[in-house]
Amino acid sequence: MLQCVSSFSTAFSSCSGRRTVVSQVLLQLDLPQDWRKFRLPVALASRLQELLDRQDQEGKLTRAERREALALTELAEMLTLLKLRAKRTSRHDDA
């Protein structure tokens, strides 16, 4: 198993500069050796593509469809990020 440690930080401030919200998430995962296969499952990728195609063709989605498309996009991005970080960790461990 590979170990992948990732840290995400965000900071926001209002126009007046008075409020700042900082959040940080630290993930430590034991990744399977087949981490290269991390990707959105075929059925979910197909659904996302269907929603994006409909948005392109018809110009809009229902509120529920927009939420679904956003959630699927975020999931795909998270899997991509995990895959990239695992790849970087693997290269570091191999060196």
C-alpha positions as CSV (number, residue, x, y, z in Angstrom):
1,M,0.0,0.0,0.0
2,L,1.1,3.5,-0.8
3,Q,0.5,6.2,1.7
4,C,-0.7,9.6,0.4
5,V,-1.0,12.6,2.6
6,S,-2.8,15.6,1.2
7,S,-3.6,19.0,2.7
8,F,-6.1,21.5,1.3
9,S,-6.4,25.0,2.7
10,T,-8.8,27.8,1.9
11,A,-9.1,31.3,3.1
12,F,-11.8,33.9,2.5
13,S,-12.2,37.5,3.5
14,S,-15.0,40.0,3.0
15,C,-14.5,43.2,1.0
16,S,-13.9,45.1,4.2
17,G,-11.2,42.6,5.2
18,R,-12.8,42.1,8.6
19,R,-13.7,38.4,8.4
20,T,-11.4,35.6,7.4
21,V,-12.5,31.9,7.4
22,V,-9.7,29.4,7.1
23,S,-10.3,25.7,6.7
24,Q,-7.8,22.9,6.3
25,V,-8.4,19.3,5.6
26,L,-5.6,16.8,6.0
27,L,-6.2,13.4,4.3
28,Q,-4.0,10.4,5.0
29,L,-4.9,7.4,3.0
30,D,-3.5,3.9,2.4
31,L,-3.8,3.6,-1.3
32,P,-4.1,0.3,-3.0
33,Q,-1.4,-0.7,-5.4
34,D,-3.8,-0.3,-8.3
35,W,-4.2,3.5,-7.6
36,R,-3.7,4.1,-11.3
37,K,-7.2,2.9,-11.9
38,F,-8.8,5.7,-9.9
39,R,-11.5,7.2,-12.0
40,L,-15.2,7.9,-12.1
41,P,-17.1,4.6,-12.6
42,V,-18.4,4.2,-16.1
43,A,-22.1,4.7,-15.2
44,L,-21.4,7.9,-13.3
45,A,-19.1,9.2,-16.1
46,S,-21.8,8.5,-18.6
47,R,-24.4,10.3,-16.5
48,L,-22.2,13.3,-16.1
49,Q,-21.6,13.4,-19.8
50,E,-25.3,13.1,-20.5
51,L,-26.0,16.1,-18.2
52,L,-23.2,18.2,-19.7
53,D,-24.4,17.4,-23.3
54,R,-28.0,18.3,-22.4
55,Q,-26.8,21.6,-20.9
56,D,-24.8,22.3,-24.1
57,Q,-27.8,21.4,-26.4
58,E,-30.7,22.8,-24.4
59,G,-28.9,25.6,-22.6
60,K,-30.0,24.7,-19.0
61,L,-30.6,21.9,-16.5
62,T,-33.1,21.6,-13.7
63,R,-31.9,22.6,-10.2
64,A,-31.6,18.9,-9.3
65,E,-29.7,18.1,-12.4
66,R,-27.3,21.0,-11.8
67,R,-26.7,19.8,-8.3
68,E,-26.1,16.2,-9.6
69,A,-23.7,17.5,-12.3
70,L,-21.8,19.5,-9.8
71,A,-21.5,16.6,-7.4
72,L,-20.3,14.3,-10.1
73,T,-17.8,16.9,-11.3
74,E,-16.5,17.4,-7.8
75,L,-16.2,13.6,-7.3
76,A,-14.3,13.3,-10.6
77,E,-11.9,16.1,-9.6
78,M,-11.3,14.6,-6.2
79,L,-10.4,11.2,-7.8
80,T,-8.1,12.9,-10.3
81,L,-6.4,14.8,-7.5
82,L,-6.0,11.6,-5.4
83,K,-4.6,9.9,-8.5
84,L,-2.1,12.7,-9.1
85,R,-1.0,12.8,-5.5
86,A,-0.6,9.1,-5.4
87,K,1.5,9.2,-8.6
88,R,3.7,11.9,-7.0
89,T,4.1,9.9,-3.8
90,S,4.9,6.8,-5.8
91,R,7.6,8.6,-7.7
92,H,9.0,10.0,-4.4
93,D,9.1,6.5,-2.9
94,D,10.7,5.0,-6.0
95,A,13.6,7.5,-5.9
